[in-house]
Amino acid sequence: MTTEEEMVAESRFGMTELDELPEDLRERVGVIARKSGFVPNICRALGHRPAELRAFLDYHDALMERQEGLTKAERELVVVATSGANHCPYCVVAHGAILRIRSKDPHLADRVAVNPWRAELDERRRAIVDLALSLARRPELFGEADVARARDAGLTDDEIWDVGAITALFAASNRLAHLAGLRPNPEFYLMGRDRGGEGGHDGPRP
């Protein structure tokens, strides 16, 4: 494959279309497509490994759709901050769109993605992002002091686990996106940018 072809390809390893997926995944991803109006490219990219796509969707939904602990906007904040730190364009663009919708703030995702260490955030969001960045970027140094700072900022142990588990899942997602050279769906770029982040729905998954 030439460099020019790589620039326009959505994935280095090809894409599996919705009608090519096994029936259970076709139904499951079809729900996402009907809700958002398109199939997120991560689903198409993982489609050639159905068992891995199922596992990814299961873990994604267990963490990102959970009702207890962090709010859904705070969960997306963790994804955008760590994906920005890991320089993952796909996850920054895709989850930046969802964060705009769920936070109803058209500026938050961009601020955090550009420099999550220096983005202006309230105390709770700052604690969430700092904890996530510590685990994402210097895991060999992560320890009790990081957890203690999060507790001092008011995060519960359940919320701290949320931050860590989401950081871990999207570390894997970031690296898979890098491996595949995965490009974001064009639809993600404009989602949630009008009227303070209103988008008519709660955002696509995953």
Secondary structure as GFF3:
##gff-version 3
##sequence-region A 1 206
A	DSSP	alpha_helix	3	8	.	.	.	ID=ss1
A	DSSP	three_ten_helix	18	20	.	.	.	ID=ss2
A	DSSP	alpha_helix	23	36	.	.	.	ID=ss3
A	DSSP	alpha_helix	41	46	.	.	.	ID=ss4
A	DSSP	alpha_helix	50	64	.	.	.	ID=ss5
A	DSSP	alpha_helix	72	85	.	.	.	ID=ss6
A	DSSP	alpha_helix	89	103	.	.	.	ID=ss7
A	DSSP	alpha_helix	108	114	.	.	.	ID=ss8
A	DSSP	alpha_helix	123	137	.	.	.	ID=ss9
A	DSSP	three_ten_helix	139	141	.	.	.	ID=ss10
A	DSSP	alpha_helix	144	152	.	.	.	ID=ss11
A	DSSP	alpha_helix	157	180	.	.	.	ID=ss12
A	DSSP	three_ten_helix	186	190	.	.	.	ID=ss13
A	DSSP	three_ten_helix	195	197	.	.	.	ID=ss14
###
